[in-house]
Amino acid sequence: MFGPQGADGYPAPIWDKVTGDIDPRVAAYWKEHYDLTDIVARNWATLGPKLAGKLHIYVGLGDNYFLTDSVYFAQDKLEALQNPAWGGEIAYGQRAEHCWNGDPTQPNAYSRLHYNTQYVPKIMDRIAKTAPPGADLTSWRY
């Protein structure tokens, strides 16, 4: 579905179900087109000024789709970025599953009901830190 076309006209599989061999051509295609960490790192000269301090990644350590390791890899790659430094946030939820949203005090079913109280303070902090000199940062806060 997401890879290059195979000889049979269908998307080429990334691995052979019988031998376990990975098709390096398909893997390279996936990395080039769908590996968001690689895309960000590859294009950091352009994306860095736009994304620095804005990437926030949350993953449960019990992710049902086994995405935790990919976040560890992403963290290593993102933390190595310079000019500007990536400046984002990564959090790992103990015993948390897929779609964990960064609240370590509540299960997903409850924490997703209060995103506003969870993220508005972070948004407000970002606005205050990046506002142009002389910007009105008080009249619209209540």
N, C-alpha and C positions, 0 to 999 in steps of 0.2 A: 504494500500500500504506500509506503513512504520511500522505498528505495528505487534504484535504477531498474529498468525493464530487463527481465530475464529472457532467455532464449525462447521460452514458451509464450511470451507476450505478457505474462503476469509479473508483478514485482519480484525481483530476485530475492531469495531468502538470504538472510545474513549468515545462517549456519546450516550445515547438513545434519539433518536429524538422525541419520544412521551413524556417521563417522564423528560428528561433533566438530568437524573442521569449520572454521570461520572463513567466509569469503572476504579477503582483504579489500577487494574492489567495492563491495557493498559497505563494508565498515568505513572506508575512506569517504564514500559518498555521504553516509549518515553523519560523519564527523563534520564534513564541509557544510552540510545544509541544516543539521538539526542539533548539533552540540552547542547549546547556548553559551556555555562557559568558554568553549574554544572560539566561538564567533566574537564574543565580547573581548577576549584576550587578543585575538588576531587584529581586531579593529580598535584597540584601545586608544590609539592616537586620535581617532575621530570621536569615539564613543565616550572616552574618559571624561572630558569636560562636561558632557551631558549627563553621565550616569554616576559620577563620583558622589558618594554619600547617599545614593538613592536606592541601592540594591539591598533588600532585606529578605533573607532566606530562612525559612523555618521548616524543620523536618523532624518527624518523630523517629526516635531510635528504634521503634518497632514498626517502621513503615511497611505496610502490606505489599508494596510493590518493590521492596528492597532498594529504595532510592537513597538510603542513608549514606552508603559508601560513595555514591556519585557526589553528594554534597560535601563530603570530606575532600574529595579530589577538587571540586570547585573552590572550596575554601583555600586550599593550598595555592591554586592558580590565581585566584582573585587577590589574595593577600600579597602576592609577589608583584602585582601591577604597580607601576610608578608613573609619575608625571601626567596626571595626578595619581596619588594613592587612591585605591578604590573606596576606602572609608565607609564601607557598608556594615551590615550586621548579619550574623548567622547564629541561629539558636537551635539547639537539639533538645527535643522533648523526651524526658525519661518515660518509658513505657507508653509513648504516644504513637498513634497510628498515622496512616496516610491522611493528608489534609490537616495535620496539626498546624495551628495558626499562631503559635508563639506564646500562648498563655499557659504557664506551667501550673497554675492553680486550679484549672477546671478541665474536665474532659471536653472534647470537641463539640459535643452536642449542646453544651452550655456556653462555652466561650465564644462560639460563632454568633451568639445572640447579642454580644456587646462589643462588636468591632469598634464602634464609635468611641467608647470609653478606653479602649485598648490602643487605638492608633491616633486619635486626634491629638493627644499630647505629643506624640512623636512628630506629627505633621506640623504642629505649632512651633515646636523647637526648631525644626528645619527651616520654617519660614523666618523665624527670628534670626537664625544664624546666617541666612543668605539674602536677607532683604537689602535693598539698596540703601545707602546712607540717607537719613532723613525720612525714611518710610514711616507711615503711620501704623504702628503695631499695637495700638491700644483701643482706638475708637470702635473697632468692630469686634472686640472680645467681650463676651458677657458670660 
